[in-house]
């Protein structure tokens, strides 16, 4: 009888054991309604972006939301506040460097991306934590 009880307890506990392969695994921010290994909230933690220079149409890489925007080709310079006026070509996943799907939930309120998700590693970024 004791053996069966131990076996039953083991069966109930097994799904709750720690999985060594997912040691960094945690729930995503609530707005994502998903699980992820990595994630961030806030413009200062925005993923890297590639923008198009309005003067020479060259690609401009901006490492983070607080960084200046400098064109390496025609030396045009833009402040981080000018981000909404520039054409966003893509956001890059800081974990696996894949392109992020991104969008706006409130286009009348914000003129910048409000979220971005990586299809490859499931990284998720949110503009605001509601």
MMTF fields as JSON, N, C-alpha, C and O atoms, coordinates in Angstrom:
{
  "mmtfVersion": "1.0.0",
  "mmtfProducer": "UNKNOWN",
  "numBonds": 519,
  "numAtoms": 520,
  "numGroups": 130,
  "numChains": 1,
  "numModels": 1,
  "chainsPerModel": [1],
  "groupsPerChain": [130],
  "chainIdList": ["A"],
  "bondAtomList": [4, 2, 8, 6, 12, 10, 16, 14, 20, 18, 24, 22, 28, 26, 32, 30, 36, 34, 40, 38, 44, 42, 48, 46, 52, 50, 56, 54, 60, 58, 64, 62, 68, 66, 72, 70, 76, 74, 80, 78, 84, 82, 88, 86, 92, 90, 96, 94, 100, 98, 104, 102, 108, 106, 112, 110, 116, 114, 120, 118, 124, 122, 128, 126, 132, 130, 136, 134, 140, 138, 144, 142, 148, 146, 152, 150, 156, 154, 160, 158, 164, 162, 168, 166, 172, 170, 176, 174, 180, 178, 184, 182, 188, 186, 192, 190, 196, 194, 200, 198, 204, 202, 208, 206, 212, 210, 216, 214, 220, 218, 224, 222, 228, 226, 232, 230, 236, 234, 240, 238, 244, 242, 248, 246, 252, 250, 256, 254, 260, 258, 264, 262, 268, 266, 272, 270, 276, 274, 280, 278, 284, 282, 288, 286, 292, 290, 296, 294, 300, 298, 304, 302, 308, 306, 312, 310, 316, 314, 320, 318, 324, 322, 328, 326, 332, 330, 336, 334, 340, 338, 344, 342, 348, 346, 352, 350, 356, 354, 360, 358, 364, 362, 368, 366, 372, 370, 376, 374, 380, 378, 384, 382, 388, 386, 392, 390, 396, 394, 400, 398, 404, 402, 408, 406, 412, 410, 416, 414, 420, 418, 424, 422, 428, 426, 432, 430, 436, 434, 440, 438, 444, 442, 448, 446, 452, 450, 456, 454, 460, 458, 464, 462, 468, 466, 472, 470, 476, 474, 480, 478, 484, 482, 488, 486, 492, 490, 496, 494, 500, 498, 504, 502, 508, 506, 512, 510, 516, 514],
  "bondOrderList": [1, 1, 1, 1, 1, 1, 1, 1, 1, 1, 1, 1, 1, 1, 1, 1, 1, 1, 1, 1, 1, 1, 1, 1, 1, 1, 1, 1, 1, 1, 1, 1, 1, 1, 1, 1, 1, 1, 1, 1, 1, 1, 1, 1, 1, 1, 1, 1, 1, 1, 1, 1, 1, 1, 1, 1, 1, 1, 1, 1, 1, 1, 1, 1, 1, 1, 1, 1, 1, 1, 1, 1, 1, 1, 1, 1, 1, 1, 1, 1, 1, 1, 1, 1, 1, 1, 1, 1, 1, 1, 1, 1, 1, 1, 1, 1, 1, 1, 1, 1, 1, 1, 1, 1, 1, 1, 1, 1, 1, 1, 1, 1, 1, 1, 1, 1, 1, 1, 1, 1, 1, 1, 1, 1, 1, 1, 1, 1, 1],
  "groupList": [{"groupName": "UNK", "atomNameList": ["N", "CA", "C", "O"], "elementList": ["N", "C", "C", "O"], "formalChargeList": [0, 0, 0, 0], "bondAtomList": [1, 0, 2, 1, 3, 2], "bondOrderList": [1, 1, 2], "singleLetterCode": "X", "chemCompType": "L-PEPTIDE LINKING"}],
  "groupTypeList": [0, 0, 0, 0, 0, 0, 0, 0, 0, 0, 0, 0, 0, 0, 0, 0, 0, 0, 0, 0, 0, 0, 0, 0, 0, 0, 0, 0, 0, 0, 0, 0, 0, 0, 0, 0, 0, 0, 0, 0, 0, 0, 0, 0, 0, 0, 0, 0, 0, 0, 0, 0, 0, 0, 0, 0, 0, 0, 0, 0, 0, 0, 0, 0, 0, 0, 0, 0, 0, 0, 0, 0, 0, 0, 0, 0, 0, 0, 0, 0, 0, 0, 0, 0, 0, 0, 0, 0, 0, 0, 0, 0, 0, 0, 0, 0, 0, 0, 0, 0, 0, 0, 0, 0, 0, 0, 0, 0, 0, 0, 0, 0, 0, 0, 0, 0, 0, 0, 0, 0, 0, 0, 0, 0, 0, 0, 0, 0, 0, 0],
  "groupIdList": [1, 2, 3, 4, 5, 6, 7, 8, 9, 10, 11, 12, 13, 14, 15, 16, 17, 18, 19, 20, 21, 22, 23, 24, 25, 26, 27, 28, 29, 30, 31, 32, 33, 34, 35, 36, 37, 38, 39, 40, 41, 42, 43, 44, 45, 46, 47, 48, 49, 50, 51, 52, 53, 54, 55, 56, 57, 58, 59, 60, 61, 62, 63, 64, 65, 66, 67, 68, 69, 70, 71, 72, 73, 74, 75, 76, 77, 78, 79, 80, 81, 82, 83, 84, 85, 86, 87, 88, 89, 90, 91, 92, 93, 94, 95, 96, 97, 98, 99, 100, 101, 102, 103, 104, 105, 106, 107, 108, 109, 110, 111, 112, 113, 114, 115, 116, 117, 118, 119, 120, 121, 122, 123, 124, 125, 126, 127, 128, 129, 130],
  "secStructList": [7, 2, 2, 2, 2, 2, 2, 2, 2, 2, 2, 2, 2, 2, 6, 6, 1, 7, 7, 4, 4, 4, 6, 6, 7, 3, 3, 7, 7, 4, 4, 4, 7, 1, 3, 3, 1, 7, 3, 3, 3, 1, 4, 4, 4, 7, 7, 7, 3, 3, 3, 3, 7, 6, 6, 6, 7, 7, 3, 3, 3, 3, 1, 1, 6, 6, 1, 7, 3, 3, 7, 6, 6, 6, 7, 7, 3, 3, 7, 4, 4, 4, 4, 4, 4, 1, 3, 3, 3, 3, 3, 5, 7, 6, 6, 6, 7, 7, 5, 3, 3, 3, 3, 7, 1, 7, 6, 6, 6, 7, 1, 1, 7, 7, 3, 3, 3, 3, 6, 6, 6, 7, 7, 3, 3, 3, 1, 7, 7, 7],
  "xCoordList": [0.826, 0.0, 0.872, 0.588, 1.913, 2.803, 3.504, 3.712, 3.864, 4.502, 3.6, 4.053, 2.34, 1.378, 1.173, 1.034, 1.156, 0.994, 2.19, 2.015, 3.41, 4.61, 4.572, 4.927, 4.139, 4.054, 3.058, 3.344, 1.896, 0.874, 1.387, 1.166, 2.069, 2.634, 3.659, 3.7, 4.471, 5.458, 4.808, 5.296, 3.714, 2.994, 2.382, 2.325, 1.929, 1.339, 2.397, 2.147, 3.558, 4.619, 5.429, 5.954, 5.543, 6.393, 6.167, 7.15, 4.938, 4.759, 5.239, 5.445, 5.418, 5.827, 7.335, 7.824, 8.076, 9.535, 10.147, 9.589, 11.309, 12.023, 12.601, 13.166, 12.456, 13.03, 14.352, 14.365, 15.463, 16.787, 17.015, 17.81, 16.348, 16.531, 15.912, 16.298, 14.979, 14.299, 14.565, 13.633, 15.827, 16.139, 15.819, 15.595, 15.792, 15.453, 13.989, 13.564, 13.227, 11.822, 11.024, 11.149, 10.201, 9.32, 8.104, 8.12, 7.08, 5.892, 6.193, 6.964, 5.597, 5.768, 4.993, 4.28, 5.145, 4.349, 2.886, 2.595, 1.966, 0.56, -0.065, -0.922, 0.344, -0.258, 0.028, -0.736, 1.114, 1.472, 0.578, 0.393, 0.028, -0.831, -0.173, -0.804, 1.094, 1.865, 2.994, 3.125, 3.795, 4.99, 6.192, 6.127, 7.282, 8.472, 9.697, 9.6, 10.83, 12.075, 12.599, 13.206, 12.382, 12.853, 11.741, 10.831, 11.824, 10.863, 11.265, 12.103, 10.67, 10.987, 9.794, 8.928, 9.769, 8.713, 9.37, 10.294, 8.898, 9.356, 10.145, 10.838, 10.03, 10.738, 12.241, 12.976, 12.709, 14.149, 14.7, 15.915, 13.826, 14.242, 13.758, 13.703, 13.414, 12.923, 14.001, 15.181, 13.603, 14.578, 15.246, 14.711, 16.399, 17.075, 16.176, 15.356, 16.354, 15.509, 16.355, 17.458, 15.822, 16.401, 15.4, 14.237, 15.877, 15.05, 15.582, 16.715, 14.765, 15.219, 15.524, 14.71, 16.7, 17.094, 16.24, 16.185, 15.572, 14.73, 15.536, 14.987, 16.82, 17.642, 18.257, 18.202, 18.844, 19.552, 18.964, 19.446, 17.93, 17.242, 18.117, 17.776, 19.225, 20.08, 19.444, 18.621, 19.828, 19.331, 20.13, 21.355, 19.409, 20.029, 19.714, 18.553, 20.737, 20.555, 20.538, 21.462, 19.496, 19.406, 19.366, 18.414, 20.384, 20.531, 19.446, 19.032, 18.984, 17.962, 17.121, 17.481, 16.013, 15.075, 15.606, 15.074, 16.648, 17.183, 18.411, 18.946, 18.861, 20.066, 19.771, 18.646, 20.777, 20.592, 20.463, 20.822, 19.955, 19.758, 20.675, 20.417, 21.743, 22.749, 22.904, 23.16, 22.748, 22.919, 24.413, 25.146, 24.872, 26.295, 26.704, 27.895, 25.732, 26.043, 26.114, 27.11, 25.058, 25.021, 25.211, 25.062, 25.525, 25.741, 24.564, 24.758, 23.361, 22.168, 22.022, 22.267, 21.626, 21.451, 20.038, 19.496, 19.46, 18.112, 18.124, 18.864, 17.306, 17.198, 16.268, 15.531, 16.308, 15.426, 13.954, 13.076, 13.695, 12.318, 11.769, 10.558, 12.66, 12.24, 11.934, 11.589, 12.054, 11.787, 10.446, 10.397, 9.345, 8.043, 7.98, 7.189, 8.81, 8.78, 9.562, 9.413, 10.395, 11.207, 10.487, 9.674, 10.791, 10.156, 10.851, 12.055, 10.077, 10.594, 10.614, 9.572, 11.806, 11.929, 11.769, 11.115, 12.366, 12.222, 12.736, 13.543, 12.248, 12.778, 13.485, 13.056, 14.572, 15.39, 15.341, 15.427, 15.202, 15.165, 16.531, 17.543, 16.579, 17.854, 18.384, 19.538, 17.547, 17.965, 18.556, 19.669, 17.809, 18.264, 18.537, 18.94, 18.326, 18.573, 17.644, 17.928, 16.556, 15.567, 14.706, 14.715, 13.973, 13.054, 11.853, 11.374, 11.376, 10.226, 8.954, 8.968, 7.864, 6.55, 6.233, 6.491, 5.685, 5.378, 4.104, 3.66, 3.535, 2.322, 1.912, 2.58, 0.778, 0.218, -1.195, -1.974, -1.517, -2.872, -3.747, -4.966, -3.114, -3.839, -3.245, -2.534, -3.524, -2.906, -3.269, -2.536, -4.379, -4.748, -4.035, -3.986, -3.485, -2.811, -1.288, -0.61, -0.751, 0.706, 1.099, 0.394, 2.229, 2.733, 4.021, 4.814, 4.223, 5.367, 4.842, 3.711, 5.637, 5.182, 4.893, 5.608, 3.838, 3.478, 3.846, 3.865, 4.136, 4.52, 5.378, 5.327, 6.16, 6.959, 7.183, 7.443, 7.082, 7.23, 8.102, 7.984, 8.974, 9.828, 9.16, 8.8, 9.002, 8.41, 9.377, 8.956, 10.655, 11.673, 11.852, 11.723, 12.149, 12.448, 11.36, 11.468, 10.326, 9.177, 9.51, 8.79, 10.598, 10.878, 9.691, 9.124, 9.314, 8.2, 8.541, 9.042, 8.264, 8.476, 7.153, 6.365, 6.925, 5.742, 6.194, 7.109, 5.55, 5.836, 5.518, 6.308, 4.363, 3.93, 3.46, 2.983, 3.604, 3.051, 1.762, 1.794, 0.64, -0.651, -1.031, -2.094],
  "yCoordList": [-1.197, 0.0, 1.264, 2.212, 1.278, 2.431, 2.647, 3.787, 1.568, 1.655, 2.308, 3.124, 1.956, 2.544, 4.029, 4.834, 4.387, 5.785, 6.613, 7.731, 6.073, 6.767, 6.923, 7.973, 5.865, 5.926, 7.009, 7.794, 7.052, 8.044, 9.459, 10.365, 9.644, 10.96, 11.364, 12.523, 10.43, 10.71, 11.129, 12.036, 10.478, 10.817, 12.215, 12.928, 12.598, 13.929, 15.027, 16.132, 14.735, 15.734, 15.892, 16.976, 14.865, 14.878, 16.086, 16.686, 16.472, 17.638, 18.952, 19.929, 18.986, 20.218, 20.333, 21.366, 19.307, 19.329, 20.36, 20.665, 20.891, 21.882, 21.218, 20.126, 21.884, 21.409, 22.128, 23.344, 21.407, 22.012, 22.711, 23.649, 22.287, 22.903, 24.295, 25.082, 24.609, 25.904, 26.697, 27.221, 26.787, 27.451, 28.943, 29.524, 29.575, 31.001, 31.236, 32.381, 30.183, 30.288, 31.033, 30.75, 31.987, 32.713, 33.171, 33.194, 33.523, 34.021, 35.368, 36.158, 35.619, 36.887, 37.963, 37.68, 39.195, 40.269, 39.971, 39.389, 40.336, 39.952, 40.353, 39.633, 41.486, 41.945, 41.009, 40.972, 40.255, 39.356, 38.13, 37.521, 37.765, 36.595, 35.361, 34.586, 35.202, 34.068, 33.798, 34.489, 32.814, 32.564, 32.839, 32.712, 33.213, 33.576, 33.345, 33.234, 33.275, 33.157, 34.549, 34.738, 35.517, 36.883, 37.873, 37.571, 39.049, 40.095, 41.389, 41.394, 42.493, 43.8, 44.727, 44.506, 45.775, 46.783, 48.152, 48.377, 49.06, 50.444, 50.847, 50.031, 52.117, 52.625, 52.562, 52.34, 52.753, 52.69, 51.276, 51.095, 50.278, 48.891, 48.385, 47.18, 49.318, 48.946, 48.188, 48.527, 47.166, 46.408, 47.287, 48.335, 46.87, 47.617, 47.774, 46.91, 48.899, 49.207, 49.568, 50.1, 49.27, 49.748, 50.724, 50.388, 51.937, 53.013, 53.389, 53.056, 54.081, 54.549, 56.033, 56.822, 56.399, 57.807, 58.541, 58.12, 59.63, 60.369, 61.154, 61.575, 61.351, 62.118, 61.247, 61.597, 60.108, 59.285, 57.88, 57.094, 57.559, 56.27, 55.103, 53.945, 55.395, 54.355, 53.836, 54.518, 52.639, 52.09, 52.66, 52.769, 53.019, 53.529, 52.543, 52.198, 52.092, 51.172, 51.979, 52.746, 51.808, 52.446, 51.328, 50.549, 51.248, 50.138, 50.11, 49.031, 51.262, 51.315, 52.562, 53.484, 52.602, 53.706, 55.041, 56.086, 55.025, 56.266, 56.757, 57.823, 55.984, 56.331, 57.349, 57.416, 58.147, 59.065, 58.264, 57.087, 58.905, 58.262, 58.968, 60.106, 58.291, 58.877, 58.034, 56.833, 58.661, 57.951, 57.791, 58.78, 56.566, 56.362, 56.779, 56.888, 57.008, 57.323, 58.825, 59.321, 59.548, 60.985, 61.849, 63.069, 61.254, 61.887, 62.741, 63.697, 62.403, 63.057, 62.605, 61.444, 63.523, 63.206, 63.566, 64.608, 62.668, 62.871, 62.551, 61.676, 63.259, 62.941, 61.746, 61.39, 61.144, 60.005, 60.423, 59.592, 61.695, 62.202, 62.26, 62.36, 62.198, 62.228, 60.829, 60.692, 59.805, 58.423, 58.268, 57.614, 58.848, 58.658, 59.206, 58.73, 60.205, 60.795, 59.987, 60.203, 59.059, 58.246, 56.938, 56.459, 56.37, 55.102, 53.939, 53.731, 53.193, 52.014, 50.846, 50.439, 50.309, 49.161, 47.852, 46.925, 47.778, 46.559, 46.776, 47.667, 45.941, 45.829, 44.481, 43.519, 44.41, 43.199, 42.603, 43.324, 41.294, 40.601, 40.706, 40.345, 41.191, 41.283, 39.925, 39.817, 38.893, 37.557, 36.767, 36.25, 36.669, 35.83, 36.625, 36.042, 37.936, 38.851, 38.638, 39.133, 37.919, 37.738, 39.007, 39.825, 39.171, 40.309, 40.083, 38.959, 41.154, 41.087, 41.51, 42.443, 40.821, 41.315, 42.449, 42.327, 43.537, 44.662, 45.358, 45.191, 46.135, 46.851, 47.863, 48.064, 48.496, 49.498, 49.084, 48.685, 49.178, 48.884, 50.133, 50.053, 51.27, 52.54, 53.543, 54.46, 53.386, 54.26, 55.731, 56.593, 56.03, 57.435, 58.053, 59.276, 57.213, 57.712, 57.695, 58.567, 56.711, 56.563, 56.475, 55.875, 57.079, 56.98, 56.17, 56.323, 55.311, 54.399, 52.987, 52.837, 51.963, 50.601, 50.453, 51.002, 49.706, 49.477, 48.077, 47.805, 47.194, 45.834, 45.236, 45.675, 44.233, 43.489, 42.087, 41.906, 41.095, 39.693, 38.962, 39.169, 38.108, 37.287, 35.935, 35.24, 35.574, 34.272, 33.132, 31.997, 33.43, 32.4, 31.999, 30.822, 32.973, 32.647, 33.122, 32.894, 33.772, 34.249, 35.4, 35.635, 36.116, 37.349, 38.286, 38.315, 39.049, 39.983, 41.305, 41.325, 42.398, 43.739, 44.49, 44.35, 45.285, 46.151, 47.58, 47.82, 48.525, 49.945, 50.373, 51.068, 49.956, 50.307, 49.07, 48.109, 49.117, 48.072, 48.633, 49.524, 48.126, 48.688, 48.296, 48.687],
  "zCoordList": [0.0, 0.0, 0.0, -0.732, 0.804, 0.873, -0.469, -0.885, -1.14, -2.451, -3.478, -4.282, -3.455, -4.392, -4.102, -5.024, -2.823, -2.431, -2.898, -3.384, -2.755, -3.228, -4.75, -5.286, -5.434, -6.896, -7.324, -8.228, -6.678, -6.991, -6.723, -7.526, -5.599, -5.273, -6.329, -6.741, -6.761, -7.807, -9.11, -9.785, -9.471, -10.698, -10.624, -11.626, -9.441, -9.272, -9.264, -9.746, -8.73, -8.595, -9.88, -10.134, -10.681, -11.88, -12.792, -13.227, -13.103, -13.985, -13.368, -14.087, -12.061, -11.386, -11.226, -10.768, -11.591, -11.44, -12.387, -13.441, -11.988, -12.783, -14.024, -13.952, -15.157, -16.411, -16.612, -16.805, -16.57, -16.678, -18.015, -18.08, -19.07, -20.38, -20.464, -21.327, -19.603, -19.644, -18.37, -17.759, -17.967, -16.708, -16.715, -15.653, -17.886, -17.967, -18.293, -18.45, -18.394, -18.786, -17.725, -16.533, -18.16, -17.248, -18.044, -19.274, -17.337, -18.02, -18.641, -18.096, -19.755, -20.43, -19.679, -18.715, -20.137, -19.573, -19.865, -20.909, -19.008, -19.168, -20.5, -21.013, -21.074, -22.313, -23.477, -24.442, -23.4, -24.492, -24.52, -25.573, -23.386, -23.239, -23.844, -24.562, -23.537, -24.025, -23.047, -22.036, -23.34, -22.547, -23.42, -24.642, -22.794, -23.541, -22.684, -21.462, -23.314, -22.582, -22.253, -21.199, -23.119, -22.917, -23.236, -24.007, -22.64, -22.927, -22.261, -21.359, -22.699, -22.133, -22.306, -23.152, -21.478, -21.532, -21.486, -20.705, -22.315, -22.277, -23.509, -24.118, -23.866, -25.042, -24.852, -25.814, -23.627, -23.383, -23.551, -23.635, -23.601, -23.827, -25.191, -25.435, -26.063, -27.39, -28.162, -28.073, -28.919, -29.71, -30.772, -31.134, -31.265, -32.328, -33.555, -33.862, -34.244, -35.403, -36.616, -36.488, -37.789, -39.042, -39.645, -39.872, -39.899, -40.447, -41.823, -42.172, -42.599, -43.902, -43.817, -43.337, -44.285, -44.297, -45.328, -46.484, -44.936, -45.882, -46.918, -47.936, -46.671, -47.608, -48.706, -49.884, -48.313, -49.305, -49.457, -50.273, -48.681, -48.71, -48.249, -48.488, -47.6, -47.027, -45.736, -45.125, -45.329, -44.066, -42.896, -42.952, -41.84, -40.616, -39.502, -39.282, -38.804, -37.681, -36.385, -36.115, -35.593, -34.281, -33.242, -33.204, -32.409, -31.462, -30.394, -29.968, -29.957, -28.915, -29.04, -29.771, -28.341, -28.438, -27.96, -28.333, -27.139, -26.6, -27.372, -27.069, -28.367, -29.122, -30.216, -30.713, -30.597, -31.728, -33.024, -33.076, -34.054, -35.352, -36.346, -36.738, -36.749, -37.632, -38.889, -38.81, -40.041, -41.306, -41.592, -41.597, -41.83, -42.106, -43.522, -43.817, -44.387, -45.788, -46.044, -46.569, -45.674, -45.987, -44.742, -44.808, -43.654, -42.348, -41.864, -41.112, -42.288, -41.735, -40.286, -39.96, -39.434, -38.018, -37.59, -37.958, -36.801, -36.284, -34.798, -34.35, -34.041, -32.619, -32.455, -33.375, -31.301, -31.037, -31.088, -31.321, -30.871, -30.914, -32.342, -32.541, -33.328, -34.73, -35.277, -36.45, -34.453, -34.863, -35.581, -36.623, -35.061, -35.73, -37.153, -37.967, -37.458, -38.797, -39.822, -41.025, -39.358, -40.261, -40.577, -39.786, -41.736, -42.123, -41.42, -41.573, -40.655, -39.959, -40.939, -41.453, -41.193, -42.088, -41.324, -41.801, -40.139, -39.336, -37.922, -37.658, -37.03, -35.674, -35.606, -36.243, -34.832, -34.76, -33.36, -32.366, -33.291, -32.008, -31.327, -31.929, -30.084, -29.382, -28.919, -28.504, -28.987, -28.558, -29.722, -29.619, -30.839, -31.959, -33.242, -34.248, -33.222, -34.342, -35.539, -36.63, -35.357, -36.417, -36.506, -35.586, -37.593, -37.719, -36.808, -36.663, -36.2, -35.3, -36.027, -36.83, -35.742, -36.157, -35.197, -34.0, -35.688, -34.803, -35.268, -36.404, -34.366, -34.722, -33.675, -32.661, -33.964, -33.055, -32.696, -33.563, -31.441, -30.979, -30.988, -31.143, -30.82, -30.719, -31.715, -31.304, -33.017, -34.022, -33.885, -34.37, -33.237, -33.041, -31.846, -31.711, -30.982, -29.787, -29.918, -29.376, -30.633, -30.756, -32.222, -33.034, -32.546, -33.909, -33.974, -34.903, -32.985, -32.932, -32.649, -32.187, -32.916, -32.604, -31.115, -30.276, -30.795, -29.395, -28.929, -27.728, -29.864, -29.5, -30.612, -31.761, -30.252, -31.228, -30.683, -29.493, -31.565, -31.174, -32.184, -33.391, -31.674, -32.525, -32.757, -31.806, -34.007, -34.337, -34.048, -33.825, -34.052, -33.874, -32.411, -32.071, -31.541, -30.134, -29.167, -27.962, -29.672, -28.886, -27.94, -26.97, -28.218, -27.472, -27.698, -28.79, -26.674, -26.819, -26.136, -25.012, -26.826, -26.289, -26.324, -27.259, -25.292, -25.203, -24.952, -24.166, -25.621, -25.428, -24.0, -23.362, -23.507, -22.151, -21.42, -22.022, -20.116, -19.254, -18.682, -17.833, -19.135, -18.748, -17.351, -16.868]
}
